[in-house]
Amino acid sequence: MTREEHKAFVNQLLGMVASEHQATASQILTNLTEDYEQTLATSETRATEVQNLTANNEELRKVNTQLFLKVGHSIPQQENPAHEQPEEKPMAFSELFNEKGELI
């Protein structure tokens, strides 16, 4: 129901009320109308916030995907010199034993 339809129904209802109860009915309908206006305003605000958050979330997803792809492909792997193992030269069979014939 739009605001205009709500106001039309309230005015129509107020016109149907007997003149002796019109002041009470008018106060009740005024309270209902104010509450309806606040509810509509809150609903519209929330809908706008949801749209903004959805748009921001989608933008962040796109940026995150681009960053993920960029990091995954453009940054070369850096070698850490602390983890490098020294190159071992192949040992001859005779180098495996000491002077006493024990395995080194």
Secondary structure, 3 states (H helix, E strand, C coil): CCHHHHHHHHHHHHHHCCCCCHHHHHHHHHHHHHHHHHHHHHHHHHHHHHHHHHHHHHHHHHHHHHHHHHHHHHCCCCCCHHHCCCCCCCCCHHHHECCCCCEC
